[in-house]
Amino acid sequence: MYNAPLNLSENSRIWIYQADRELTADEQSFLNQELLNFITDWTAHNVALSGSFEILHDRFLVIMIDENKTSASGCSIDKCFNFLKKMEAKLNVNFMNRLLLAYKENNEIKMLPKSKFEDLLKAGQLNENTIVFNNLIEKKAELKTNWQVPIKDSWHKVML
């Protein structure tokens, strides 16, 4: 069952999928409609999930479930994963590359493979205060507090 993101609890569980490129307006429109259809029918053990989604910065797909109402199951998470794989094929985009890291440079979002990101850190072109996107956060409330953070405050700090 779809709910607007604002209507979901701050404690809602989230998954962030990062596209390997910016999505066009047409692609976002298509994805919005497909996600609306998917989430409207999304279930865990035949019980409707109270879910939502947002596309942020033209490349981050945030999927949410209010687990205060119904918890996600392994099967429901698999359904979402399979749905996203279909969207990847239709849009010719990759949402699953966890080795592609996003960061901000002069207020612009940049993405690099982890190895090149580490090279820039070693060269001093990025530092502990560089803002990165911590796509491992798990709660909706963390989108405001722990998603866009300095490297020193994120899992990325292991590369310093």
N, C-alpha and C positions, 0 to 999 in steps of 0.2 A: 504494500500500500504506500503510495507516494505521499510525502508531506514536504512542505516547503522547508528549506534548511533552517530558517529562523524558528520553526515550530518544533524542531528536535532539541532534546535536552543537550546541555553542554557536555554531559557525560557520554554522549553517543559515541559509539565506536566508529572509527574512520579508517579508510585505506586511501592512500594517495598514489596515483599512477601518473608518471611523468612521460609525456610524449617526447619523442626524440627530435621534435621540431615544433614550431608554432603551428597551431591549427587555424585554417582560414575561417572566415565568418560562415561560409557555406558548410564547411565540415563541422563546425560547432553547432550549427542549427540542426544538421542531420543527427549528430551525436546526442544533442539534447532530446530530440524526439525519440530516438532509439532507447536512450536511458530512461526516459519517462515511461515508455512501454514496458521495459524490463522491470523497473522498480515497482511499478503498479502491480505486476504479477509475481513478484519475487516472494518465495516462501521458504520456510525451514520446517521440514516434516509436515507439510500441508497447512502450516499456519502462516498467515500473511506477516511479512516483516514490515515494520514502520521505517521506511528508508527515504533517502534523499540523495542529491548529488549537486555538485557545482563544478564548473570549469573555470579555473582561475588562471590569470595571466596568459590566456590563450594556449596553455600547454599542460596544466596540472588538472587532472581529473580526481575529484575528491568524492568518494562514495561513503555514505553514512548510514548507520542503522542505530535506531534508538533501542538499545538492548534492555532498557527498563520495561519495555513492552514484550518483546520476544527476542531471544538470543539467536545469533547466527549459528548455524551448524556447519560442519565440514562440507556437507552436500550443498548448502546454500552458497558457501564461499566458492565451491567448485563451479556452481552455476554462473556466478559472477565472473570468475576467471574465464570460463568458456565463452561467455558473452563478449568479454573484452578481446579475446583472441579473434572472434568474428569481426569486431569493429576494426581491429588492426588490419585485417585482410581487406575490408571494404575501403578503408581510408588510406591504406598504404603507409601506416605509421606504426611505431613500436612503443607500447606502453610498459613493457616488461624489462627494459634494460636497466638493471639496478647499478650498473657500473658507469652510467652516464650521470655526472654530478652537475647540479645547477647552482649557480652563485650569482651575486650581483656585482657589476662593475659599472661605476658611474650611473647608478640607478637603472641599468639595462641588465636583463637576465641573459646570462651566458651559460652554455653547457659544454662540458668536456668529458672525455673518457677519464676514468679514475687515474690512469697512468700519467696523462698529460696534466691533470689537476695537481698531482703530486710533484711533477716537474716544475710547475709554476710556483708551488710552495717552496721548494728547494731553492729556486732562483730568486725568491723574495718578491715575486710579482703578486703573490697572494700572501696574506698573513693571518694571524689569529683573529684579527678583527674583520676580515672579509665576511660579508653576509652570505650564508649558504641556506639552502632549502633542506630542512631536515624532514625528509619524506617518511621517516620511521615513526613519527608521532602516531598515537593511537586514539586520542580523544578529540572531539570537536573543539573543546575549550583551548586545546593546545595550538590550534590554528592561529590564535591571536598571540600566544605567548612563546611558543617553542618551535614554530615552523621556520620563520625567517630569523635566523640568529647568527651571531658571530661564530666562526669556526671553533673558537675556544669553548663555546657553550653547547656544542653539538657532538654527535658521534664522530664527525670529521676530525676532531682534535687528535685522534690516534695517528694522523698523518703528519702532525707538526714535528 
